[in-house]
């Protein structure tokens, strides 16, 4: 805790009020000295006199806020000036600045100092927890990547073995043997696709793609053509915005949402996918809508879970990873993704993206 006042008697008074065994109090007799100490030491709270001869307290506060190391330190101004004559503190972030009048009220002083100390400790604990969380998350993603990558080799070996057995048997295999070989190949392909999905999911947090101007209309049409849906399946996507964003991340989002609509459509020859965008004050809401079979409301959250599928994998060959990848990317933007349905029971996958200048 740093006490700043050009009068030694005021410093002694403050120290006598706040002195406690678990507190380390540092005193400064002016603004310049206070700035040097704040840069050098780890300060939890500054009690700062407003009227000082070298630099006034408000200017010291401005300088503290302009420095990366000290901008987070809460400040309590201590002043004998009446409330009506005190300088405006509106320029400072609410909740980080307070004021005590002289002569000091002992109870008020102790209460405010204790409150800001608690706030500092909570913020410090939160920072440590976040750092620990980020470290564990990075380690887990690395572990998943390594395990998934290493499992690809034995999967390839099993696939090769199936091919060798089929080649050796030639046309001599009976119906039961042929069915078992086909089933084994199907399971191997499913496992290989699943591992590819896990690898993609683990890589999402490590995508280091710079934001650039991105024409969403052009991207969506390119993805639709690349997927090559059945004849008769159509896309409606016009006049979508040009945004400042990661091309890789947005490609993954729209590729997964559009391919998901195509794969699960009950009538692909008459399928229609519509992509739209609504610009709000601080975000753009993108919607990918299709005229497919829909999703029951009780499954709206479940579909975004890793490996979640609403149909048997034998009925519909999917990994259940695509929508989880989309959700992870959107949440990395600090945004959210959700499902809406309209009066025609059409489902829209909606996600928000913060507005940035293109």
N, C-alpha and C positions, 0 to 999 in steps of 0.2 A: 504494500500500500504506500502510495506516494503523497506526502503532504507538501503543499506549495504555498508559501506566504513570505512576503519580504520583511515581516515583523517577527522577530524571534519569540516574543511573548505569545503571539497567536499560534505559532507552531507548537510551543510548549503546552498551551491550553488544549489544542486538538489532540496532541499526543497523550496527554493525561486522561482525556475522555475515552480514547480509542485503544489505549494500550492493553494488550492481552497476551498471555503466554503463547498462544498459537498464531499471533500476528507478527509479521516482520514489517516494521514501519521505517520508511526512508523519508528524510526531510530535505527540501530544497528551498533556498531563500530567494529564488527568482525564476522567471520563465525560462531563461537560457539554460540554467542549471537543471531545471526540471526536464527539458527536452533531451539533454545529454543523458540523464539518468534513465528516462523512459526508453531510449534507444538501446541502452546497455543492459538494463535489468528486466526481469519478468515482472510486470506490474499488473495487479488485479484490479486496482481502483485508484483514481487520482482525486484528491480533494484540493481544489484549485481556487485561490483568491482571485477575484476579478481585477482589482485595482493594484497594479504593481508597477514600479518605475521603469524597469527595462522592457518588458513586454507584458501587455495586459492579458488577463486570463482568457478572454475570448479568442485572442490571436493565438495563444498557446494551444487552445483546444482545436483551432483550425489546423495548425501545423501537425498536431498529433493525428488528426483525422486524415491528413494528406499523406501520411507515411504508412506503408503496408504493414509494418511491424506493430504500430501503435494504434491503428485506426479502430481496433475492436475494444480498446480499454474504456470502460465507463468512467464518466467524469461527474463529480459533484462540485458545482461552483459554491464558494463560500464568500458572502459579500455583506457589507454593512449598508449597501445602497438599498433604498426602498424598492419594493416590487415595481412601482410605476416608473422608476428611473433606471432600472436594470436594462442592459442591452437585450435585444431580441435573440432568442435561442432557436428560432424556427428553422434555421439552416441546418441544424444538427438532427440526426436520426432520432426519432421518438423512441424512448426507452433506454437511451444510452447517456442522456444528460439530465441532471437534476440540479436543484439549488437549495442551499441552506442560508438563512439569514442570520446576521450577527445582531445582538448577542445570541450565541448558540443555545438552543434548547437541548438539554442532555438526552432526553428520551428520544426526541425526533432524530437527533444526530446518530445515536446508536442504532436506531431502527433502520434508517436509510442505509447506513454503511453495511449493516448485517445483510440487508436485502440484496444489495449489489454484490456483496461477497458470495452469497448463495448463487446468484445468477452466474457469476464468473465460474464457480466450481461446476455448475451444471453444464455450462457451455464447454468447459474444458473436458469434462467426462464424456460429453456427447462427441467431441472431436476425437477423443481416444477410441470411443466405440466405433465411430465411422471408419477410422483408420484400420482398426482391427477387422471390421466387416469387409472392407475393400480388400485387405490382404487375404482373408479366408476365401472370399469370392474368387479372387484371381487364382489362388491355389487350387480351388475346386474345379474351375474351368480348365486349368492346365491338366489336372488329373483326368478329367473326363476326356479331354482331347487325346492324351497319351493312351489311355485304355482303349478308346474307340479306334484310334489309329493302329494300335498293336493287334487288335482283334481282327483287323481286315486280312492279315496274312493267313491265319488258319481257315477263315471263311473261303478265301480263294483256293486254299488247298482242298477243302471239301468239294468245292465246285469242280475243280480239276479231276478229283477222284470220281465224281459222278459221270463226267464226260468219258473218262477212261473205261469205266465199267460198261457204259452204254456202247462205246466203240467195240469193246471186246465181245460183248454179247451179239452185237450186230442185229440181225433180224431173228435171232434164235430166242430172244426173251419172250416169256409168256406174258399174258395180259396183266397178271398180278405184279410181276417184276417191273414191267414197263410203267405201270401206275405208281409203284413205289419210287422208282427213279424220278419220274416226273414230279411226284410230291416232294422228294428231297430237293430237287432243283428249285422248286417254288419256295420252299422254306429257306434255302440258302440265299436266293434273291431277295426275299423279304428281310432277312437278317442283314444283308449287305446294304439294302436301302435304309434300314433302321439306323445302322452305324453311320451312314452318310448324313442322315438327319441329325444325329447326335453331334457329329463333327461340325455341321453347319451351326447348330444351336450354340456350341461352345465357342465358335469363332465370332459370334455376333458382337460380343463385348470388346473384341480386339480389332474391329474394323477401323482403320485409320484413313478415312477418305475425306479429303477436303471438300467443304461446301462450295458449290458452283451453281450458276444459273441452270435450271433444269426445266425443260418443257415437258410437263406431265402428259399433255395430249399425245405428243410424239412418242413418249416412253410407253404409255399404255397400249397404243396401237401396235408398237413394235413387239411388246410382250405377247399380245393376243395372236399375232401372226406366228411368233416363234413356238407357241404352244400347239398351234395347228389343230384347233378344235374340229369336231365333226362338221360335215357340210350342213349348212342351215343354221349353225350357231352364229349369232351376230353380236357385235359390240357397239354400244352407243357411248361415245366419249368425245365431246367437242367443247371447245372454248374453255379448257381447263387452264389454270394459271401457270405462269412461269415462276418458279420459286427458287430461293437460294437454299440448296440442300445437298446431302450426300447422294450421289448417283447410285452407288452400290446398295446403300440401305433402302432407298426408295424402290429400286428394282426388285429387291427381295420382297418388300412389302406387297407390291402390286402383282408380282409373279405368283406369290403364294395365294393371294386372295382370288385372282382370276382363275388360276389352275384349280383351286379348290371348288369354285363355282362350276367349272366345266366337268370335273371328275364326278361330282356328286349330283349332277343334273339327271332328273328322271326321264327327260324327253329332249336329248341333246340336239336332234334335228330341228327343234323349234326353240332352242335355248336363246335367251337374250341376257346380256350383261350390260349394265349401265354404270358408268363412272361419272360422278359429279363432285363439285366442290362448292362450299359455301364459305365466303369470307366473313369472319367476325372481327371484332375490335382487336383482339390480341392473338387470334389463331385462325387457321383455315380448317374447316371440317371436310374431310374427304369421305365419300360414300361409294362403296362397291355393292351394287344391287343386282340380284338375278331373279328370274322367274322359276326357280327350281322348286324342290319339294318343301323347302323351309326347314326350320329347326324349332322344336318345342321350347317354350320359354324357360323351362327348368334346366335346359342344357346350355343356355346362353353363356354361362361362365365356364362350364366344363370343357367346351370345345377349345378353349385357349390353354388348357393344361397340357403339359408335355406327354406325348404318347396317347392322348385321348382320342378315341374314335367312337362314333355313334353306331357304326355297323360292324359286324364281324369282319375280321381281316380276310377270311375266306370269301366273304360276299363282296367286299370292296377293298382292293389291295392299296392301302395307305399306311403311312408310318405314324401319323398323329403328331408330327413335329412342326409342320408348316405354320399353323396358326400360333403355336407357341413362339416360334421365331419372330413372327410379326409382332406379337405382344411385347416381346423383349426389346425389339428395336424401338417401338413406339414409346415404351416406358423409359428407354435410354434418352429419348428426346425430352423427358419430363412431362409427357402427355399421356393420354389414355385411349383405349380402344374398347368399343362396345358394339352390341347388336341391336338393331331396331327392326320392327316389322310394320308394314303399312296395312291399309284396309283390304288389300288383295292378298294378304298373307305372304307378300314378298319380303325376303330378308335382306337387310342392308348391313354390311360390315362398315362401321364408322370409326374413324380415328382423327384426332386433332394434331395439328402441327403448328408450332409458334410462327407468327408472322415475321418474316425477314425480308429486307429489301432485296430485290433481284439485281 
